[in-house]
Amino acid sequence: MDEVDFMLLRTLDETRNVTHAAERLFMTQSALSKRIKALEEELGCELLVRSRRGVTFTPAGEMALAHTMRAGRELALLRRNISAYGDEVMGGLTAGFSINYAAEQLPFVLAQYRSSYPRVRLGIRTGRSTELVERLRANTLDVAIVRGEFNWDGPGRLIDTEPVFVVRAREHEGHPLSELAYIDHETDAAQQQLITRWLREHGLDRHQDDIRVDNLHACAKLVELGMGWALLPRIALEGFDGLMEPCTFEDGSPLQRTMHVLWQKDADGLPQVKALVDLVTM
């Protein structure tokens, strides 16, 4: 058993599907099945049960999964700690980036990081901020850039505070918002509470014509096309061709969206982590 098997079992646990796991691991289904069979022969037990609904871990498989996840974390920690002793920034770094940050900033950040620290082995994940925080808690990420407020007991740093805007199509200038459909988007619970407060303070109720999407940029495009109005942070409005007005509460305070970089306690002080944190907060 080696690190490939660690990754194989973890991916099967996340997908519960051989086809999807093979795609994520860039393997054929046949190669993945052979690897599973070889692993079962090595351990002398059945690890998975397949059905039309996917795969299920046997009790022995659950035990193997738990042990390999612990072993993978320990191996990653060993490599990180050893790499910290060298003068050159090197070693491994597993970083997560929120979807919207990834769409706007990730290519530039990675290009600059790779240029400055070519010997660091990068593992990059993108996803929703809630998912990335869970990965941090599970110790499968060293560092993550997330949008919103989360309970995190490790180190972190504020990257940015973005204003949130009321946006509408130019054709809707002067129209009361109550006469237009509200285009909502998925966000974390803390930000949703702020949005709900703003709507309540401005006497705006949800109604049957409201639209809900899971992507900020899709939301902005729907507004441009005259489908309704929305509350969107600055990151989603690059190139937006419509009307924008900063949101404020009744007490005059702005409606904002925060962005943080969070990292593991045991990765604090590692040069490859510090380099990324410094880069995104400069």
Salt bridges, closest charged atoms under 4 A:
ASP2 OD1 - ARG35 NH2 2.88
GLU3 OE2 - ARG79 NH2 2.65
ASP5 OD1 - ARG35 NE 2.85
ASP13 OD1 - ARG16 NH2 2.66
GLU14 OE1 - ARG24 NH1 2.49
GLU14 OE2 - ARG135 NH1 3.53
GLU62 OE2 - ARG16 NH2 3.94
GLU88 OE1 - ARG119 NH1 3.15
GLU104 OE2 - HIS217 NE2 2.77
GLU131 OE2 - ARG135 NE 3.32
GLU134 OE2 - ARG137 NH1 2.74
ASP142 OD1 - ARG80 NH1 2.47
ASP160 OD2 - ARG234 NH2 2.45
GLU162 OE2 - ARG147 NH1 2.21
GLU171 OE2 - HIS172 NE2 3.91
ASP184 OD2 - ARG206 NH1 3.13
ASP184 OD2 - ARG212 NH1 2.83
GLU186 OE1 - ARG128 NE 3.81
ASP188 OD2 - ARG257 NH1 2.24
GLU201 OE2 - ARG197 NE 2.98
ASP210 OD1 - HIS207 ND1 3.80
ASP214 OD2 - ARG128 NH2 3.52
GLU224 OE1 - LYS221 NZ 2.98
ASP241 OD1 - ARG170 NE 3.10
ASP251 OD2 - ARG197 NH2 3.51
ASP266 OD1 - ARG80 NH2 2.91
ASP278 OD1 - ARG157 NH1 3.63
ASP278 OD2 - LYS274 NZ 2.76
